[in-house]
């Protein structure tokens, strides 16, 4: 009886901590020149430790795009996945907004 309650407590603790949950990020496609790979720029706002001003920090992620659906300028959502290659750890989840340039 005590073992089942411990397992239930461990499961709720993991759910609260976010263990097993994949991260989802939104960003803009900056390159689609590779086969089945896109480069997505994700911006985040960080507060400077000393000056207390907010900075925009950009990070580029390579994401797997199986259908070659996303184009440069599109706003997309990427999800964490298993390692696909040396640099690719993300996969395209969906295209949120198409670019106005096309």
N, C-alpha and C positions, 0 to 999 in steps of 0.2 A: 504494500500500500504506500509506503514511504517513497519507494522508487518511482512510482508514477507521478507523484507530486513534484519530485525533484526534476524529472524530465520536463514536466509542464512549466516549471519555473525557469528552467534553462532555455526553453523555447521562447518564452515571453521576454526573457532578458536579451536574447539574440535579436528578436524582432524590434525591441526598443533601441538597441544599439545600431541597427541597420546592417547587421551581418547578413551576407548573402544577397543584399540588395544592390543592383547595378546602378551606377551613376548615369545620369542623363544630362547632357549639356546642349546648349543652343549656340549656334554661331553662323558665320558667313563663309561660304565656299570661296576660297581664294585661288584654287587651282584644281583642274580636272584633266590634266594632261597625261596622267598615268592610266594604265589599264585597270579598271575596277577599283581605283583608289582616288579619293578626293582629299584635299587639304582644307581643313576647317579652322578658321581663326575664332577663338573664343575670348571675349573680353570680360574681365571681372574688375570690380572696384575694391581697392584695398586702402585702408587708412594708414598713413605714414606714422610710424611709432613716435618720432620726436616732434614733428610739426603738426600732426593731427589733421593734415589735409588728405583728401581722397585722390588717389591716383588710379588711372585705368591701365591695368596690366593685361597684355595680350599673350595668348599661348596658342601655338599651332599644333593641331592633332591630325594625323593621317588616319582616315577612316575607310573601311571597306564599303564599296558601292557596287553590289553584284549586278544590278540592272543598268548601271551607268545613267541613273535617273537625274542626279543633281548636276547643275551647271554653275559656272562662275557667277557670283553675285546672289545666289539663292540663299535664303535663310533656312537652315536645316537643324534637325535634332539628331544627335549621335548618342549611342549607348555603349557602355563598356562591354567588351567581349573578350574571348580568349585570345591569346597572341596568334595573329594570322601570319605575320612576318616579323622581321627585325624591328620595324618601327610601328607597325599597325596593331593597335590594341583596342580600336573602336570600330563600330559599324554604323552605317546610316540607318536611322530608325524611320524618319519620314522627312519630306520636304514641307516646311511650314509655309513658305512664301516664295514665289518665283521672282526672279530678277526683272526689273523694269527695262533693262537694257536689250533684252531679246525680242 
